[in-house]
């Protein structure tokens, strides 16, 4: 479970200005990654690949949090 939380944090980049986004992604996605990607080790894009393979199995809340974090990183 800890690995999934760490992976969710990595998805939002390690920039302090986005601490709130990282927390939002962790809160919104932790259970989704645990349920939909069991046994998948973080790193190398494996969790994102799982998300892309099963997007409909992730909650809308998780997908929205990931989109928001990505937009923040891109300066939108």
KELUM-631656 format. One line per 8 residues: their letters; for each residue x, y, z of C-alpha. Coordinates in steps of 0.02 Angstrom, whole numbers. Layout:
N
a = X:Y:Z; ...
//
This chain:
76
xxxxxxxx = 0:0:0; 143:119:41; 216:91:-132; 53:143:-212; 46:302:-110; 225:342:-158; 187:308:-340; 37:424:-335
xxxxxxxx = 150:557:-264; 275:531:-404; 137:551:-532; 116:730:-479; 302:775:-486; 415:814:-340; 397:1003:-343; 352:1081:-173
xxxxxxxx = 232:1206:-253; 118:1062:-297; 107:987:-122; -81:1012:-118; -101:925:-286; 5:778:-226; -103:763:-71; -260:773:-178
xxxxxxxx = -199:636:-295; -148:526:-148; -318:549:-67; -416:526:-228; -317:382:-305; -242:273:-169; -386:151:-160; -407:147:-349
xxxxxxxx = -225:99:-379; -232:-32:-241; -390:-108:-314; -349:-96:-500; -161:-121:-503; -123:-248:-367; 55:-310:-365; 116:-181:-490
xxxxxxxx = 277:-103:-432; 293:87:-447; 421:157:-566; 455:149:-750; 281:210:-792; 200:46:-738; 62:125:-634; 21:250:-771
xxxxxxxx = 15:105:-894; -109:18:-779; -213:176:-771; -211:191:-960; -261:9:-981; -408:23:-862; -464:205:-861; -647:163:-834
xxxxxxxx = -604:66:-676; -532:220:-591; -648:339:-504; -692:504:-585; -622:588:-430; -452:507:-459; -449:549:-643; -497:730:-606
xxxxxxxx = -359:744:-474; -230:676:-596; -289:796:-733; -281:944:-614; -106:899:-556; -47:878:-735; -120:1047:-784; -35:1128:-636
xxxx = 133:1055:-686; 108:1121:-863; 69:1295:-797; -113:1299:-848
//
